[in-house]
Each structure stands twice: as structure tokens, then as C-alpha cells.
Amino acid sequence: MSKVQGRVLIADDEPEIAQSLGCLVHRNGLTPLLARDAKEALQLVRAGDPDVLLVDIKMPDMDGLELMRRVRELNPDLPVILITGFAEVRGAVEAIRAGAHDYLAKPFDHHDVVRVVLRALNERRLKLELRTLVGHVRQGASLRETFGPSEAVGKLISAVEQVGKSNFSVVIVGETGSGKEVVAHAIHQVSPRSRGPFIPVDCGAIPETLLESELFGHERGAFTGADQQKAGKLEAARAGTLFLDEISNMAPGSQAKLLRVLQERILYRVGGAKPIDLDVRVLVASSRPLEALCDGGLFRRDLYFRLNEYTISIPPLRQRREDVSYLAKRFMDITNIELSKSVQGFSRTAIETLLAYDWPGNVRQLRSVIRRAVLMAGDLITEQHLDLGKNGGPPVADGLAADSSTPGGNWDGLPLREVLRRHTVHIERKLITQTLRRTGGNKSKAARLLQVDYKTLHSKVKGYGIQI
């Protein structure tokens, strides 16, 4: 573990105590900043210098509680540790409820001071790392980071880059939880409209009676409850991108009106007569193939043709198993930071379980499973922590997890095709592992012995999480 670093602001009107604390902080590898009173401490906070505050609760002009309140207004994430007299401990406890990180009662033990300060610094560091990482995941992460290293993801990225630079309408097809909105946002980010807004609308979450008002806006008095004018999502997305998720849930009447707006590039608010020019790119997504819905009379074919200038299909997670191990590790790292834990990895049987499972909920389900597993696990995530038998399907059959040559096993209730697939995964992983051990980890030699090309073997080694 890397040594904790940080700047500790000590605010105390007694110079001897401040100097003593400053020397103690310095001896432990931290940088002390001394303030003679609360006013000087506030100036240092405004300058953005400290990482943690040690504040005497009794100071002239402004006490430690008032200083803490003002500091929280400036920087709510900055931890404040109160220094109190023994008789003031009850008040310090109340202050903690109001936002103080901790308190130290005089006369304090030097070891306690160091312990409390280091803990505050560690918690602050973890919070900042989590915020940075989550923000990166939500906004700045590349599709490669978000989806995984597989060849299928490479093709997806190429498609996004190709169509993103155009102004084409795009239909994104993928199962629930596969990341359709992530792909839509990536298209927006590489497009000439990237500086404009990205406005998502879930067509399945808005009642039919409200969808038109939500999309087109309405004028005051257009219907009961319309007490003021409101711009719709199409207007809000001007010079940017409108993303219509699960468009297959849109009612036929709304489909017809959307088609007319897209064809004429002009919209009218509900109850309005003023034409509004439309300057927006439209991306849509569906978990069901729209062409098949057209064949069944459930979606307007003319609207489909208008929207389908380009189609992107997101392969389900079960068709790109080499991404499973990568994503599981990534979700583990993110959750470790969130929960201040240090889970190190996955057991062999846990990896086999992850790779054998079909993931009907795709990446969204995998993320939920790993988050729960990190919460429950100690140093290592096991198949028991994954608990996939209670999350949409059976775990790997016991016989397969034990030995590839075992003819029996707990296969009751599984279709033959599923049993064979799981058996194949286990045998393939075991054979590759054994061959790599024979060759001392030389993948080129192992590929020749197994009579497969190097790229295929490399992909399977990564996908199965094999380490030699």
C-alpha cells in the first residue's frame, strides 16, 4: 500500500499546542499548515490547500463549530476533526452528527491523533477516487473500457466511429442491459453535435397520454393541468441528439406524429400553431428487432425506414464471453473503492461460474452480481458469493466444476445443449491451462500443439482468466 500523503490544517489559538501537533504531523510524513485563528483557517481552505482540518473547538471570535459550518459550505467533502476539552466531549459528539468527521479530547494521545488523521485522509482519498472513477465510467470512459476487449466490441466501436461523424438516424438493437444508451451516448460524443445536448427519453416509462407533450412540448392551456408553456424534448435537444429508448413501446398514434415531424423537420407544440424548426439528430433503441415488429403490424414500417439509416446490433454478453472476466474485474475494482474494501480477485471456480453463466440481464446483471459479491466477500470472491442460482438461472453444475472427466454431476433440469456447453467450457479451459503449463507459458508453442491460431488462443486465455 502506498504511503498516505496529505496536508493537515491545524487551527488552534494556543501556539504550543499547534506547534506540537504540527511536529507530530510532520514526523508521520504529512504536511502541517498552521492557522492562528478561524479566520486564517478559512483563508487557507478557500485557497484549496488542506486535505483535513484539526480544529480547536474553543477559539476567540469564531469557535470550531462555526468554522466547521463555514468550511462545509465551501467544501462539504473536507473532513474536520474537532479538538475538545474533556468536559466538551458531549458537545463534540453532537457536532459529529452535524458533520464533523471525528473528535480528539484533551489531553490526547499522539497515537490517537495520527490514527484519526490518517483514517480521515484515507476516507477522503477513497471518496475522491470513487467520484473520479464513477464520473469516468459515466461520461469519459471509452467503449473499449465499458464493454471489454473482445473482437465483437472492436467491431462495435468501428461502427460507432463510422456512423458517429455523420448525421444519420441510427437504430440500436440489443437485449435488456446490453448498454444501448451507452452506445447512443458514444455516437453523440464523436459526432459534430457533441457540444450540443444529449437528451434521453424512455418511451416505455412515459404513459401514452403524456408522451406527445413530453416529446413536442405544449402551450399553456393545451389540456387540463397545462398551466404554463413547456418545451418538449425535441426542442431541448436542439443542435444535439435525441435518444428514444425502447421506441417499440411507442403507441401507433405517436409513431405517426413523430414520423411527420422527422419528415418535415418542423414541430408544433401540443395546442400550438407556431411552427418550430427541428435541428436534432435522432437515435433510437429497441430490445426487440423493429423489422420483425413491422412484419407483425406492431411498428410502422414507414417510420422504421425513416429511422433506419444505419443499424447497430449489440451482441449479448453470452456471445462475447472473453469480456466477462474483464468486466467482472472492472466492477470489482469500482465497488472496492465505493465500499472501502480490498477484495483481491476471484477463485478458479468463481471464474468458471462467471464464464459458464448465460447472463440474460447482460452487463447490467453482471454488474449487480459483482457488486453484491464484493459486499459479501473477504479477500477472494467465490462461487458462493456470486450466488447465481438465485439470480435468473442455475450455477455451473457441480460435476463440471470438479473434474472434466466426471460423468455424473448435478445436471437435473438442464437441457442437453446447456450441459454440453458447460462441459465444453470446463474442458477447454482445463486443456488450455495444461498445455500452457507444458510449454512454460509460451502461447505460440501452445497454439501449435492445440492446432489453433495464436489470436484464438490469446483471446481464450484472456476470456477464461487463465494465469500461468
C-alpha positions in Angstrom: 0.0 0.0 0.0 1.4 3.4 -0.9 2.2 5.8 1.9 -0.6 8.2 2.8 0.2 11.8 1.9 -1.8 15.0 2.7 -1.9 18.5 4.1 -3.3 18.9 7.6 -4.5 22.3 8.6 -4.3 22.8 12.4 -6.4 25.7 13.7 -5.6 26.5 17.4 -5.1 29.8 19.1 -2.6 28.2 21.6 0.8 28.3 19.7 2.3 25.5 21.8 -0.4 23.0 21.0 -0.4 24.0 17.3 3.4 23.6 17.1 3.3 20.2 18.9 0.6 18.9 16.6 2.5 20.3 13.6 5.6 18.4 14.6 3.6 15.2 15.1 2.0 15.5 11.7 5.4 16.2 10.0 7.0 13.2 11.7 4.4 11.0 10.1 5.1 12.1 6.6 2.3 14.7 6.3 2.4 18.4 5.6 1.3 20.7 8.5 -0.4 24.0 7.8 -0.8 26.2 10.9 -3.6 28.8 11.4 -3.7 31.1 14.5 -7.5 31.5 14.4 -10.6 30.5 12.4 -10.3 33.5 10.0 -6.9 32.4 8.9 -8.1 28.8 8.6 -10.9 29.9 6.3 -8.4 31.7 4.1 -6.4 28.5 3.7 -9.5 26.5 2.9 -10.6 29.0 0.3 -7.1 28.7 -1.3 -7.8 24.9 -1.7 -4.8 23.8 0.3 -5.8 21.4 3.1 -6.9 17.8 2.9 -8.1 17.5 6.5 -8.7 20.0 9.3 -7.7 19.7 13.0 -9.8 22.5 14.7 -9.9 23.5 18.4 -13.5 23.8 19.4 -12.7 26.8 21.7 -11.2 29.8 19.8 -11.8 33.6 20.1 -14.0 35.4 17.6 -15.2 32.2 15.9 -15.4 28.8 17.6 -14.6 25.5 16.0 -18.3 24.6 15.4 -18.9 27.8 13.4 -15.7 27.3 11.5 -16.8 23.7 10.6 -20.1 25.0 9.4 -18.5 27.6 7.1 -15.9 25.0 5.9 -18.7 22.6 4.9 -20.3 25.4 2.9 -17.0 25.9 1.0 -16.1 22.2 0.7 -18.5 19.6 2.0 -16.0 16.8 1.4 -13.3 18.2 3.6 -13.1 16.2 6.8 -13.0 18.3 10.1 -11.6 16.8 13.3 -12.5 18.7 16.4 -10.1 19.2 19.4 -12.1 19.4 22.6 -11.6 19.5 26.3 -12.9 16.5 28.3 -15.9 18.4 29.5 -16.9 19.3 25.9 -16.9 15.7 24.6 -20.7 15.5 24.7 -20.9 18.7 22.5 -18.3 17.2 20.1 -20.5 14.1 19.7 -23.4 16.3 18.7 -21.1 18.1 16.3 -20.2 14.8 14.6 -23.9 14.4 14.0 -23.8 17.8 12.3 -21.0 16.8 10.1 -17.7 16.6 11.9 -15.5 13.6 10.9 -14.3 12.8 14.4 -13.1 14.4 17.6 -10.0 14.3 19.9 -10.3 15.0 23.6 -7.6 16.8 25.5 -5.2 15.6 26.8 -4.9 13.4 23.7 -2.6 10.5 22.9 -0.2 11.1 20.0 -1.1 7.7 18.5 -4.8 8.5 18.6 -4.1 11.8 16.7 -2.1 10.0 14.0 -4.7 7.2 13.7 -7.7 9.6 13.4 -5.9 11.9 10.9 -4.7 9.0 8.7 -8.2 7.5 8.7 -9.7 10.8 7.6 -7.2 11.2 4.8 -7.8 7.6 3.6 -11.6 8.1 3.6 -11.2 11.4 1.7 -8.9 9.8 -0.8 -11.3 6.9 -1.4 -14.2 9.3 -1.9 -12.3 11.4 -4.4 -11.1 8.2 -6.3 -14.7 6.9 -6.4 -16.1 10.2 -7.7 -13.4 10.4 -10.4 -13.8 6.7 -11.4 -17.6 6.9 -11.4 -17.5 10.1 -13.4 -15.1 8.5 -15.8 -17.4 5.5 -16.2 -20.4 7.6 -16.8 -19.0 10.3 -19.1 -15.5 9.8 -20.2 -14.9 6.0 -20.4 -14.3 4.6 -23.9 -16.5 1.9 -25.3 -13.5 -0.4 -25.0 -13.3 0.2 -21.3 -17.0 0.0 -20.8 -17.7 -3.2 -22.9 -14.5 -5.1 -22.9 -11.5 -6.3 -25.1 -13.3 -8.8 -27.4 -13.3 -8.7 -31.2 -17.0 -8.2 -31.2 -16.6 -5.0 -29.1 -13.9 -3.9 -31.6 -16.5 -4.2 -34.4 -19.0 -2.2 -32.4 -16.5 0.6 -31.8 -15.8 0.7 -35.6 -19.5 1.0 -36.3 -19.9 3.8 -33.8 -16.9 5.8 -35.2 -18.1 5.3 -38.7 -21.7 6.5 -38.2 -21.0 8.9 -35.5 -19.4 11.5 -37.8 -22.5 11.6 -40.0 -25.9 13.0 -39.2 -27.7 9.6 -39.9 -30.5 8.4 -37.7 -29.5 5.2 -36.1 -31.4 2.1 -34.8 -29.6 0.4 -31.9 -30.7 -3.1 -31.2 -29.7 -5.1 -28.1 -31.1 -7.1 -25.3 -32.1 -5.5 -22.0 -29.0 -4.5 -20.0 -26.6 -4.7 -23.0 -25.7 -1.0 -23.0 -27.8 0.6 -25.7 -27.8 4.1 -24.1 -24.0 3.9 -23.6 -23.6 3.3 -27.4 -26.1 6.1 -28.2 -24.1 8.5 -26.0 -20.8 7.3 -27.6 -22.3 8.2 -31.1 -23.2 11.6 -29.8 -19.7 12.2 -28.3 -17.9 11.5 -31.7 -20.5 13.5 -33.7 -20.3 17.1 -34.9 -23.1 17.7 -32.4 -21.1 16.7 -29.4 -21.2 20.2 -27.9 -24.9 20.1 -28.0 -27.2 18.3 -25.5 -27.8 14.6 -25.3 -31.4 14.1 -24.3 -32.6 10.5 -23.5 -36.3 9.6 -23.4 -37.5 6.2 -22.2 -40.6 5.6 -24.4 -41.6 2.7 -22.2 -41.7 4.7 -19.0 -44.0 7.5 -20.1 -47.8 6.9 -20.5 -49.1 7.3 -24.0 -51.3 10.3 -22.9 -48.2 12.2 -21.8 -45.6 11.1 -24.4 -46.6 13.6 -27.1 -46.4 16.5 -24.6 -43.1 15.2 -23.4 -41.7 15.0 -27.0 -43.3 18.0 -28.6 -44.0 20.3 -25.6 -47.3 22.1 -25.0 -48.7 25.6 -24.8 -50.4 27.0 -21.8 -54.0 25.8 -21.5 -53.5 23.0 -24.1 -55.0 20.5 -21.7 -56.1 20.3 -18.0 -53.1 20.9 -15.8 -51.1 22.7 -18.6 -50.8 25.9 -16.5 -47.7 27.1 -18.4 -45.8 26.7 -21.7 -43.4 23.9 -21.8 -40.7 23.0 -24.4 -40.5 19.3 -25.4 -37.6 17.0 -25.6 -37.2 17.6 -29.3 -36.7 21.3 -28.7 -34.4 20.6 -25.7 -32.2 18.6 -27.9 -31.7 21.4 -30.5 -28.3 21.3 -32.1 -27.7 18.0 -30.2 -29.0 14.4 -30.1 -32.4 13.0 -29.0 -32.2 9.3 -27.9 -35.5 7.4 -27.9 -35.0 4.3 -25.8 -37.4 1.3 -26.3 -39.2 3.1 -29.2 -41.1 -0.2 -29.9 -43.3 0.8 -26.9 -44.5 4.0 -28.6 -48.2 3.9 -29.5 -49.2 3.9 -33.2 -50.7 7.5 -33.0 -47.5 8.8 -31.5 -45.4 7.0 -34.1 -47.4 8.7 -36.9 -46.8 12.2 -35.4 -43.1 11.5 -34.8 -42.8 10.4 -38.5 -44.4 13.6 -39.7 -42.1 15.8 -37.6 -39.0 13.9 -38.8 -40.0 14.2 -42.4 -41.0 17.9 -42.3 -38.3 18.9 -39.8 -40.9 21.1 -38.2 -42.9 20.6 -35.0 -45.8 22.1 -33.3 -46.3 22.1 -29.5 -49.5 20.5 -28.3 -52.2 23.1 -28.5 -49.9 25.4 -30.5 -50.0 26.8 -34.1 -46.5 28.2 -34.3 -44.0 26.1 -36.4 -40.7 25.4 -34.7 -37.7 24.4 -36.9 -36.3 21.0 -35.9 -32.5 20.8 -35.6 -31.8 17.5 -33.9 -30.3 14.1 -34.6 -32.4 11.1 -33.6 -31.1 7.8 -32.3 -33.5 5.1 -31.2 -33.1 1.8 -29.4 -35.1 -1.4 -29.0 -34.7 -4.7 -27.2 -36.8 -6.3 -29.9 -36.0 -6.3 -33.7 -38.0 -3.5 -35.2 -38.2 -5.1 -38.6 -39.9 -8.2 -37.1 -42.3 -5.9 -35.3 -43.1 -4.2 -38.6 -43.9 -7.7 -40.0 -46.3 -8.3 -37.1 -48.0 -4.9 -37.6 -46.7 -3.6 -34.2 -44.5 -0.9 -35.6 -45.0 1.5 -38.5 -42.8 0.4 -41.4 -42.6 3.9 -42.9 -41.2 5.2 -39.5 -38.8 2.3 -39.4 -37.5 3.1 -42.9 -37.1 6.8 -41.8 -35.2 5.9 -38.7 -33.1 3.0 -40.0 -30.4 4.9 -41.9 -27.9 2.8 -40.0 -28.3 -0.2 -37.6 -26.0 -1.2 -34.8 -26.6 -4.5 -33.1 -25.0 -5.0 -29.7 -24.0 -8.7 -29.1 -25.3 -10.1 -25.8 -22.7 -10.9 -23.2 -23.1 -14.7 -23.6 -21.8 -14.3 -27.2 -18.6 -12.5 -26.1 -17.5 -14.4 -23.0 -14.0 -13.1 -23.3 -15.4 -9.8 -22.0 -16.9 -11.4 -18.8 -13.6 -11.7 -16.8 -12.5 -8.2 -17.8 -15.8 -6.6 -16.8 -16.0 -8.6 -13.6 -12.6 -7.3 -12.6 -13.5 -3.8 -13.5 -16.8 -3.9 -11.5 -14.9 -5.4 -8.6 -12.3 -2.5 -8.6 -15.1 0.1 -8.7 -17.0 -1.5 -5.9 -13.9 -1.9 -3.8 -13.4 1.8 -3.9 -17.1 2.5 -3.2 -17.2 0.2 -0.2 -13.6 0.9 1.0 -12.8 -2.8 0.6 -9.8 -4.7 -0.8 -11.2 -7.8 -2.4 -8.2 -9.2 -4.4 -9.9 -11.3 -7.1 -11.9 -14.4 -8.0 -11.4 -18.1 -7.1 -11.0 -20.6 -10.0 -14.5 -21.9 -9.6 -15.9 -18.4 -9.5 -14.3 -17.6 -12.8 -15.7 -20.9 -14.3 -19.1 -20.0 -12.9 -19.0 -16.5 -14.5 -17.9 -17.9 -17.8 -20.5 -20.7 -17.9 -23.5 -18.5 -17.0 -25.6 -17.1 -19.8 -26.2 -13.6 -18.4 -29.8 -13.0 -19.5 -29.6 -9.5 -18.0 -26.2 -8.9 -19.8 -23.7 -6.3 -18.4 -26.3 -4.7 -16.1 -26.8 -8.1 -14.4 -23.1 -8.8 -14.2 -22.5 -5.5 -12.5 -25.2 -6.2 -9.9 -23.9 -9.7 -9.2 -20.3 -8.5 -8.7 -21.3 -5.6 -6.5 -23.2 -7.9 -4.2 -20.3 -10.4 -4.3 -17.7 -7.7 -3.3 -20.0 -6.7 -0.4 -20.1 -10.2 0.9 -16.6 -11.4 0.2 -13.4 -11.2 2.2 -10.1 -11.4 0.3 -11.5 -13.5 -2.6 -14.8 -13.8 -4.4 -16.0 -17.5 -4.6 -18.9 -19.0 -6.5 -21.0 -18.9 -3.3 -20.6 -15.1 -3.2 -21.9 -15.0 -6.9 -25.0 -16.9 -5.9 -26.1 -17.2 -9.5 -28.6 -19.9 -8.7 -30.8 -17.3 -7.2 -30.3 -14.7 -10.0 -32.1 -16.0 -13.1 -30.5 -19.4 -13.7 -28.6 -22.3 -12.3 -24.9 -22.1 -11.4 -22.3 -24.3 -13.0 -23.2 -27.9 -12.4 -21.2 -29.5 -9.6 -19.8 -32.2 -11.8 -18.4 -29.8 -14.3 -16.7 -27.7 -11.6 -15.0 -30.7 -10.1 -13.4 -32.6 -13.0 -13.9 -32.7 -16.7 -13.9 -36.4 -16.7 -16.7 -36.8 -14.2 -19.6 -38.5 -16.0 -22.2 -37.6 -13.4 -23.0 -34.3 -11.7 -25.9 -32.2 -10.7 -27.4 -31.7 -14.1 -31.1 -32.3 -13.2 -33.4 -29.9 -15.0 -30.8 -28.6 -17.5 -31.3 -29.1 -21.2 -28.8 -31.3 -23.0 -27.4 -28.4 -25.0 -26.7 -26.4 -21.8 -25.0 -29.4 -20.2 -22.8 -29.9 -23.3 -21.9 -26.2 -23.5 -20.9 -26.0 -19.8 -18.9 -29.2 -20.1 -17.1 -27.8 -23.2 -16.2 -24.6 -21.4 -14.7 -26.5 -18.5 -12.8 -29.0 -20.7 -11.5 -26.2 -23.0 -10.2 -24.1 -20.1 -8.6 -27.1 -18.4 -6.9 -28.3 -21.7 -5.5 -24.8 -22.5 -4.2 -24.5 -18.9 -2.5 -27.8 -19.0 -0.9 -27.1 -22.4 0.4 -23.7 -21.3 2.0 -25.3 -18.3 3.7 -27.9 -20.5 5.1 -25.0 -22.7 6.1 -22.9 -19.7 3.5 -20.3 -20.6 4.6 -20.0 -24.3 1.4 -19.2 -26.1 2.8 -19.6 -29.6 4.0 -23.1 -28.8 0.7 -23.9 -27.0 -1.2 -22.8 -30.1 0.8 -25.1 -32.3 0.2 -28.0 -30.0 -3.5 -27.3 -29.8 -3.6 -26.7 -33.6 -5.4 -23.3 -33.3 -4.1 -19.9 -34.4 -2.4 -17.7 -31.8 -5.1 -15.0 -31.9 -7.8 -17.5 -30.9 -5.7 -18.9 -28.1 -4.8 -15.5 -26.8 -8.5 -14.5 -26.8 -9.5 -17.6 -24.9 -6.7 -17.2 -22.3 -7.9 -13.7 -21.6 -11.6 -14.7 -21.6 -11.1 -17.6 -19.2 -8.8 -15.6 -17.0 -6.0 -18.2 -17.2 -2.8 -17.2 -15.4 0.3 -19.4 -15.6 
